[in-house]
């Protein structure tokens, strides 16, 4: 940890004075004294931020006011609403080894609404170590059969995912590739339903964030916490979702491309999941968003069901 902090100090020593000097010059040109003072205050706050010197810094600076304010939530994973989605296949009778299919099969539409809400709250800054923060994160994914009037437009599935995250600023360079953050987390995910549709699991995850120029990569392996046979609604979930996920994103001004990949890498029957996304800035608050998914585990109820979906909608924040 001392080694990591020394690298961070060297990076800040080299980059912050340059940024501050450029901003200071513009502040000096402001005539109004109150506005000039506010400008210098902004410089002081910016110079104290744990910046990475990468494309991630825009988001770090945007999140800073909400991190410091009471009753404020900070963006976590992407938050979006996709009012038009089309599925090629539908899981009419979901089941698992311990949960048989429901007695009455569903009557689902290929078109539905998909939306995700995700936020985090800073619980403790410089938790135990400097430049390590403790967060509470929450993500909720919902699949809504709004257009299915024959079935009274039900919510087909909602996944709840609270997690406790301990994030470390690393800033370790390997040539042009930089490891910016490491974040172990205690993660719970469930759909909050009763048998036979109950699905849940608990994991310890370790997320690592890497940056190469305008590319951002996230490798997140996990270990599933064991459950008793009587409490395990989906004992074979790792056979479909594996033990890691890998994200990759590219940012070009107002355009952002992202992908998510999982694979079990089992020779006899490998199972995978792909998620491809493209977002573009409509204005300062909203982004257009197109998403394509294919594979196992888009939601917990479909963890052992292969599906393809194309979606179009609006996004509030992208991955980075």
C-alpha positions as CSV (number, residue, x, y, z in Angstrom):
1,X,0.0,0.0,0.0
2,X,2.9,2.4,0.8
3,X,4.2,1.7,-2.7
4,X,0.9,2.5,-4.3
5,X,0.5,5.7,-2.3
6,X,4.1,6.8,-3.4
7,X,3.1,6.3,-7.1
8,X,-0.1,8.3,-6.5
9,X,1.8,11.1,-4.9
10,X,4.3,11.3,-7.8
11,X,1.4,11.4,-10.3
12,X,-0.4,14.2,-8.5
13,X,2.8,16.1,-8.0
14,X,3.4,16.1,-11.8
15,X,-0.1,16.7,-13.1
16,X,-2.0,18.8,-10.6
17,X,0.3,21.9,-10.8
18,X,-0.2,22.0,-14.5
19,X,-3.9,21.9,-14.3
20,X,-4.0,24.4,-11.5
21,X,-1.7,26.8,-13.4
22,X,-4.0,26.8,-16.4
23,X,-7.1,27.4,-14.3
24,X,-5.3,30.0,-12.3
25,X,-4.5,32.1,-15.3
26,X,-8.2,32.1,-16.4
27,X,-9.3,33.1,-12.9
28,X,-6.8,36.0,-12.9
29,X,-8.6,37.4,-15.9
30,X,-12.0,37.6,-14.1
31,X,-12.9,41.2,-13.1
32,X,-15.6,40.6,-10.6
33,X,-14.0,39.8,-7.2
34,X,-16.6,37.4,-6.0
35,X,-16.5,35.4,-9.2
36,X,-12.7,35.4,-9.1
37,X,-12.7,34.1,-5.6
38,X,-15.2,31.4,-6.5
39,X,-12.9,30.4,-9.4
40,X,-9.9,30.0,-7.1
41,X,-12.0,28.0,-4.6
42,X,-12.9,25.6,-7.5
43,X,-9.1,25.3,-8.2
44,X,-8.5,24.3,-4.6
45,X,-11.2,21.7,-4.6
46,X,-10.1,20.2,-7.9
47,X,-6.5,20.0,-6.8
48,X,-7.6,17.8,-3.9
49,X,-9.5,15.3,-6.0
50,X,-8.1,11.8,-6.4
51,X,-7.7,12.1,-10.2
52,X,-6.2,9.3,-12.4
53,X,-4.9,11.3,-15.4
54,X,-7.2,9.3,-17.7
55,X,-10.6,9.5,-19.4
56,X,-12.2,8.5,-16.0
57,X,-11.4,12.0,-14.5
58,X,-14.5,13.6,-16.2
59,X,-16.8,11.4,-14.2
60,X,-14.8,11.7,-11.0
61,X,-15.1,15.5,-11.2
62,X,-18.8,15.3,-12.0
63,X,-19.5,13.0,-9.0
64,X,-17.6,15.0,-6.5
65,X,-20.4,17.4,-5.5
66,X,-22.9,14.6,-4.8
67,X,-20.2,12.7,-2.8
68,X,-19.9,15.7,-0.5
69,X,-23.6,16.6,-0.2
70,X,-26.2,15.2,2.2
71,X,-29.2,13.4,0.8
72,X,-27.3,13.0,-2.6
73,X,-26.9,9.8,-4.6
74,X,-23.9,9.2,-6.9
75,X,-24.2,7.3,-10.2
76,X,-23.0,3.7,-10.0
77,X,-23.6,1.4,-12.9
78,X,-25.6,2.6,-16.0
79,X,-29.1,4.0,-15.3
80,X,-31.4,3.7,-18.3
81,X,-34.9,3.0,-19.6
82,X,-35.4,1.1,-22.8
83,X,-39.1,1.4,-23.7
84,X,-38.8,-0.7,-26.8
85,X,-37.2,-4.1,-26.5
86,X,-37.7,-7.2,-28.6
87,X,-36.8,-10.7,-27.4
88,X,-36.3,-13.6,-29.9
89,X,-37.0,-16.3,-27.4
90,X,-39.1,-16.2,-24.2
91,X,-38.7,-18.3,-21.1
92,X,-42.3,-19.2,-20.6
93,X,-41.7,-21.8,-17.8
94,X,-38.5,-20.9,-15.8
95,X,-37.1,-23.7,-13.7
96,X,-33.9,-24.7,-11.8
97,X,-32.7,-28.0,-10.3
98,X,-34.5,-27.3,-7.0
99,X,-37.4,-25.3,-8.4
100,X,-39.7,-27.0,-10.9
101,X,-41.6,-24.9,-13.5
102,X,-44.7,-23.1,-12.3
103,X,-47.9,-25.1,-12.6
104,X,-49.3,-22.6,-15.1
105,X,-47.1,-21.5,-17.9
106,X,-46.9,-17.8,-18.6
107,X,-48.2,-16.0,-21.7
108,X,-45.4,-13.5,-22.5
109,X,-45.0,-10.9,-25.2
110,X,-41.8,-10.6,-27.2
111,X,-42.0,-6.8,-26.6
112,X,-41.4,-5.4,-23.1
113,X,-39.8,-2.5,-21.3
114,X,-36.3,-2.9,-19.7
115,X,-34.9,-0.4,-17.2
116,X,-32.1,-0.2,-14.7
117,X,-31.6,2.1,-11.7
118,X,-28.2,2.2,-10.1
119,X,-26.6,4.4,-7.5
120,X,-24.0,4.4,-4.7
121,X,-23.6,6.3,-1.4
122,X,-20.2,7.3,0.1
123,X,-20.2,5.8,3.6
124,X,-16.6,6.7,4.6
125,X,-13.8,8.6,2.8
126,X,-10.2,7.5,3.3
127,X,-11.6,4.3,5.0
128,X,-8.6,2.9,7.0
129,X,-6.2,3.8,4.2
130,X,-5.8,7.1,2.4
131,X,-7.5,7.2,-1.1
132,X,-9.7,4.2,-0.2
133,X,-13.5,4.8,0.1
134,X,-16.3,2.6,1.5
135,X,-19.4,2.7,-0.6
136,X,-22.9,1.2,-0.4
137,X,-24.1,0.4,-3.9
138,X,-27.6,-0.6,-5.2
139,X,-28.7,-1.7,-8.7
140,X,-32.2,-2.7,-9.7
141,X,-33.0,-4.3,-13.1
142,X,-36.7,-4.7,-14.1
143,X,-38.4,-6.3,-17.1
144,X,-41.9,-5.0,-17.5
145,X,-44.5,-6.5,-19.8
146,X,-46.3,-3.2,-20.3
147,X,-47.6,-4.0,-23.7
148,X,-49.1,-7.3,-22.5
149,X,-52.6,-6.1,-21.8
150,X,-54.0,-9.7,-21.8
151,X,-51.9,-10.5,-18.8
152,X,-52.6,-7.1,-17.1
153,X,-49.1,-5.8,-17.9
154,X,-47.1,-7.4,-15.1
155,X,-43.5,-7.0,-14.1
156,X,-42.0,-10.2,-15.4
157,X,-38.8,-9.9,-13.3
158,X,-37.0,-7.5,-11.0
159,X,-33.5,-8.1,-9.7
160,X,-32.2,-6.4,-6.6
161,X,-28.5,-6.1,-6.1
162,X,-27.1,-4.3,-3.0
163,X,-23.4,-4.4,-2.4
164,X,-20.8,-3.1,0.0
165,X,-17.7,-1.8,-2.0
166,X,-14.2,-0.9,-0.8
167,X,-12.6,1.1,-3.6
168,X,-8.8,1.8,-3.7
169,X,-7.2,4.3,-6.0
170,X,-4.1,2.6,-7.3
171,X,-2.8,4.6,-10.3
172,X,-0.1,2.1,-11.3
173,X,1.1,2.4,-14.9
174,X,2.4,-0.5,-17.1
175,X,3.6,1.4,-20.1
176,X,0.5,3.1,-21.6
177,X,-1.8,0.8,-19.7
178,X,-2.8,2.0,-16.2
179,X,-4.5,0.2,-13.3
180,X,-6.6,3.0,-11.7
181,X,-8.8,1.2,-9.1
182,X,-9.2,-2.1,-7.2
183,X,-12.5,-2.6,-5.5
184,X,-13.4,-5.8,-3.5
185,X,-17.1,-6.0,-2.7
186,X,-19.7,-8.1,-0.8
187,X,-22.5,-8.6,-3.3
188,X,-26.0,-9.9,-3.0
189,X,-28.4,-10.5,-5.9
190,X,-32.0,-11.8,-5.7
191,X,-35.4,-11.4,-7.4
192,X,-37.4,-11.3,-4.2
193,X,-39.9,-13.9,-5.4
194,X,-41.4,-16.9,-3.6
195,X,-40.9,-20.5,-4.7
196,X,-40.8,-21.9,-7.4
197,X,-39.5,-18.6,-9.0
198,X,-37.1,-17.6,-6.2
199,X,-33.5,-16.9,-7.4
200,X,-30.6,-15.5,-5.4
201,X,-26.9,-15.8,-4.7
202,X,-24.2,-14.1,-2.6
203,X,-20.6,-13.3,-3.9
204,X,-17.3,-11.8,-3.0
205,X,-16.1,-9.8,-6.0
206,X,-12.9,-8.1,-6.9
207,X,-13.2,-5.4,-9.6
208,X,-10.1,-4.0,-11.3
209,X,-10.3,-0.9,-13.6
210,X,-7.7,-0.5,-16.3
211,X,-7.4,2.4,-18.8
212,X,-5.5,2.6,-22.1
213,X,-5.9,6.0,-23.8
214,X,-9.7,6.2,-24.5
215,X,-10.3,2.6,-23.7
216,X,-11.5,1.4,-20.2
217,X,-11.5,-2.2,-19.1
218,X,-13.0,-3.9,-16.1
219,X,-12.2,-7.5,-15.0
220,X,-14.3,-8.7,-12.1
221,X,-13.8,-12.3,-10.8
222,X,-16.0,-13.5,-8.0
223,X,-16.3,-16.3,-5.4
224,X,-19.8,-17.5,-4.7
225,X,-20.6,-17.9,-0.9
226,X,-21.9,-21.4,-0.3
227,X,-25.5,-22.0,0.8
228,X,-27.2,-25.0,2.3
229,X,-29.0,-27.3,-0.1
230,X,-32.4,-26.4,1.3
231,X,-31.8,-22.6,0.9
232,X,-30.1,-22.7,-2.6
233,X,-32.7,-21.9,-5.3
234,X,-30.2,-22.1,-8.1
235,X,-27.3,-24.5,-7.2
236,X,-26.0,-24.6,-10.8
237,X,-25.9,-20.9,-11.4
238,X,-22.1,-20.9,-11.8
239,X,-22.5,-23.5,-14.6
240,X,-24.3,-20.7,-16.6
241,X,-22.9,-17.4,-15.3
242,X,-19.3,-18.6,-14.6
243,X,-16.9,-16.9,-12.2
244,X,-16.1,-13.5,-13.8
245,X,-17.3,-10.8,-16.1
246,X,-15.3,-8.5,-18.3
247,X,-16.3,-5.0,-19.4
248,X,-14.8,-2.9,-22.2
249,X,-15.6,0.6,-23.2
250,X,-14.4,3.3,-25.6
251,X,-15.2,7.0,-25.4
252,X,-15.0,9.4,-28.3
253,X,-16.3,12.9,-27.3
254,X,-20.1,12.5,-27.2
255,X,-20.1,8.8,-28.3
256,X,-19.5,5.8,-26.1
257,X,-19.3,2.1,-26.9
258,X,-19.5,-0.6,-24.2
259,X,-19.5,-4.4,-23.9
260,X,-19.9,-7.0,-21.2
261,X,-18.8,-10.6,-21.6
262,X,-19.1,-13.8,-19.5
263,X,-18.2,-17.3,-20.2
264,X,-17.9,-20.6,-18.3
265,X,-15.1,-21.9,-20.5
266,X,-16.3,-25.5,-20.0
267,X,-15.1,-27.6,-22.9
268,X,-18.0,-29.9,-22.9
269,X,-20.7,-27.2,-22.9
270,X,-19.4,-23.6,-22.7
271,X,-22.0,-21.0,-21.9
272,X,-21.6,-17.3,-22.6
273,X,-23.3,-13.9,-22.4
274,X,-22.6,-10.9,-24.5
275,X,-23.9,-7.3,-24.0
276,X,-23.1,-4.6,-26.6
277,X,-24.1,-1.0,-26.1
278,X,-23.8,2.4,-27.9
279,X,-24.8,5.7,-26.3
280,X,-24.6,9.3,-27.6
281,X,-25.2,12.6,-25.9
282,X,-28.6,14.2,-26.6
283,X,-28.0,17.0,-24.2
284,X,-26.2,17.6,-20.9
285,X,-28.6,15.2,-19.0
286,X,-29.7,12.5,-21.4
287,X,-28.1,10.0,-23.8
288,X,-29.6,7.9,-26.5
289,X,-28.9,4.2,-25.9
290,X,-29.0,1.1,-28.1
291,X,-28.3,-2.3,-26.4
292,X,-28.0,-5.8,-27.8
293,X,-27.7,-8.9,-25.5
294,X,-27.3,-12.6,-26.3
295,X,-26.7,-15.5,-24.0
296,X,-27.5,-16.9,-20.5
297,X,-28.3,-14.8,-17.5
298,X,-29.7,-11.4,-18.6
299,X,-31.7,-11.7,-15.4
300,X,-31.8,-14.2,-12.6
301,X,-35.0,-15.8,-13.7
302,X,-33.3,-16.5,-17.0
303,X,-30.0,-17.5,-15.6
304,X,-30.2,-20.9,-17.3
305,X,-32.1,-19.7,-20.4
306,X,-30.5,-18.4,-23.6
307,X,-32.1,-15.3,-25.0
308,X,-31.4,-12.5,-27.5
309,X,-32.7,-9.0,-27.1
310,X,-32.4,-5.7,-29.0
311,X,-33.4,-2.5,-27.1
312,X,-33.6,1.2,-27.8
313,X,-34.1,4.0,-25.2
314,X,-32.7,6.7,-23.0
315,X,-29.7,6.6,-20.6
316,X,-28.9,9.0,-17.7
317,X,-25.3,7.8,-17.2
318,X,-23.1,5.4,-19.0
319,X,-20.5,3.1,-17.5
320,X,-17.7,5.8,-17.3
